[in-house]
Amino acid sequence: MIMTAIILFDGVCNLCNNSVQFILKRDTKYMFSFASLQSDAGQRLLQQHDIPKNTDSFILIENGKVYDRSTAALRICKHLKGFWKLCYLFIVIPKPIRDYMYQFIAKNRYKWFGTKTACMLPTPDLRKRFLD
């Protein structure tokens, strides 16, 4: 199992947690590992990559480069199985426009999708994909 990219996500956000589940099901090449922004591993990665601690965006760390918001989401889609790869075509839309839409959803995510009070308990196989 070779993971080459790390996804940082908001561990209390239902939308973010559902997104992680969505990615896990479609990441057949085991490219991604995961850490919640609130975890020790997530906080270490934020510090290592000079990402502000108050970040609440989806973050992708790929080949030492940091991507956030819509760019992170689209780059992740590029590596998923099925037609999800085609979503990467939206990268041609200027980043300010993409990020405006991303921020609109992000700003309302707790209201629309709720929050978690407990983390999911991954199977032992999935557990390997989450950083401590």
Salt bridges, closest charged atoms under 4 A:
ASP10 OD2 - ARG109 NH2 2.78
ASP27 OD2 - ARG129 NH2 2.19
ASP56 OD2 - ARG109 NH2 3.78
GLU62 OE1 - ARG75 NE 2.96
GLU62 OE2 - HIS79 NE2 3.02
ASP68 OD2 - ARG69 NH1 2.98
ASP68 OD1 - LYS95 NZ 3.57
ASP99 OD2 - LYS95 NZ 2.71
ASP125 OD1 - LYS128 NZ 3.89
ASP132 OD1 - ARG127 NH2 2.21
